[in-house]
Amino acid sequence: MENGYYKSHSWLKYWYGRADKCENDKCDYKNPKRYEWALIKGKAHEKKRENYIMLCPSCHRKYDYTEEHRKNISKARKGCKALNKKAVILNGEEEFESISKAAEFFGVSVGTIHNNIKGLSKKTKQGKWEYAQTN
C-alpha cells in the first residue's frame, strides 16, 4: 500500500497529531520550536505509525544526512560546476573564461550571472550576460 510522502505525512498528522518530542535518546538540542515526523531508514512511506519517528529538526537532518545522500549532493553539484566553466561575454564585448571567474571579478554570485543568461533576470549591474560561442 504505497502512499507517498504527502499522503502518509497527512495521515500521520491526522491520526497522531503533530510531532511533539524528539525520540532520539542522544538528542542534545534544547527546546526546539518544532518537531518533525521522520521516515525510519529502510521503511516505506505507508500509513503505518511504526514506519516513523518524531525528531527535532537538528536530529532529523543528522539522521537523513547519510553517506549516500552526500554522494547524491556531490553528483548534483558537479553538473553545476560544469556550467560554470563555460566562457561568458558581458554586453557582447568583454569575455571571461567562466561564469565563476566573471563572478569573482565583479564580486557577484555565480547565480546572478547564470540567472541573467537563462533569462530569469533582465539585467545585472554590469549589464547583459551570454555564453560565448563554442567552435
WOJO-V650113 format. One record per residue. N is the residue number from 0. PHI is phi in degrees with one decimal (999 if undefined). D_LAST is the distance of its C-alpha to the last C-alpha in Angstrom with 1 decimal. Layout:
N/PHI/D_LAST, N/PHI/D_LAST
This chain:
0/999/53.2, 1/-77.0/49.7, 2/-119.9/49.6, 3/85.1/46.4, 4/-59.1/46.0, 5/-63.0/47.2, 6/-63.7/50.2, 7/-69.1/51.5, 8/-70.6/51.2, 9/-64.3/53.0, 10/-62.3/55.7, 11/-57.4/56.1, 12/-64.0/56.6, 13/-65.6/59.0, 14/-87.4/61.2, 15/-119.8/60.9, 16/76.6/59.9, 17/-71.0/57.5, 18/-63.2/57.0, 19/-129.6/59.6, 20/-160.0/59.5, 21/-103.5/57.4, 22/-88.6/58.4, 23/-86.1/56.7, 24/-63.7/59.6, 25/-96.3/57.6, 26/-66.2/56.4, 27/-117.1/56.9, 28/-83.5/55.5, 29/-95.8/58.4, 30/52.8/58.9, 31/-66.9/55.6, 32/-76.1/55.5, 33/-149.6/54.4, 34/-131.2/54.1, 35/-136.3/51.8, 36/-82.5/52.2, 37/-121.6/50.0, 38/-73.4/49.4, 39/-70.8/50.9, 40/-56.6/48.5, 41/87.8/48.8, 42/-99.3/50.3, 43/-103.7/49.0, 44/-71.6/49.0, 45/-133.5/52.3, 46/-83.6/55.4, 47/-137.2/57.1, 48/-60.6/58.2, 49/-68.0/58.2, 50/-85.9/54.4, 51/-130.9/54.0, 52/-130.9/55.1, 53/-94.2/55.5, 54/-139.2/53.6, 55/-74.9/53.0, 56/-54.7/49.3, 57/-62.8/49.0, 58/-66.3/50.3, 59/-61.9/48.3, 60/-64.4/45.0, 61/-63.9/46.2, 62/-66.0/47.3, 63/-80.3/44.0, 64/-83.9/41.8, 65/-96.8/41.7, 66/-62.8/39.6, 67/-61.7/37.9, 68/-62.3/37.2, 69/-59.1/35.7, 70/-64.8/33.3, 71/-63.6/32.3, 72/-65.1/31.6, 73/-61.3/29.6, 74/-60.9/27.4, 75/-63.4/26.8, 76/-70.9/25.9, 77/-60.8/23.4, 78/-62.3/21.3, 79/-67.3/21.6, 80/-64.2/20.6, 81/-62.7/17.3, 82/-64.5/16.5, 83/-67.9/17.8, 84/-90.8/15.2, 85/-74.2/12.3, 86/-68.8/11.8, 87/-128.3/13.9, 88/-124.6/15.1, 89/-101.9/18.8, 90/51.9/20.2, 91/69.5/17.1, 92/-126.5/17.8, 93/-83.4/18.2, 94/-108.1/15.2, 95/-122.6/16.1, 96/-69.5/14.4, 97/-160.0/15.8, 98/-62.5/18.3, 99/-59.1/20.9, 100/-64.8/20.7, 101/-65.6/20.9, 102/-63.2/23.7, 103/-64.1/25.5, 104/-60.9/25.2, 105/-93.2/26.8, 106/71.0/29.1, 107/-120.0/28.0, 108/-80.7/27.2, 109/-60.2/23.8, 110/-60.2/25.2, 111/-59.2/25.8, 112/-70.1/22.2, 113/-59.7/21.0, 114/-62.9/23.8, 115/-67.3/22.8, 116/-63.1/19.2, 117/-77.3/20.7, 118/87.0/23.2, 119/-80.2/26.2, 120/-136.3/27.1, 121/-70.6/26.9, 122/-158.0/26.5, 123/-105.9/26.9, 124/-59.9/29.1, 125/-80.5/26.2, 126/135.7/24.8, 127/-100.8/21.9, 128/-106.2/18.9, 129/-154.6/15.5, 130/-73.8/12.3, 131/-72.8/9.7, 132/-68.8/6.6, 133/-101.2/3.8, 134/-92.0/0.0
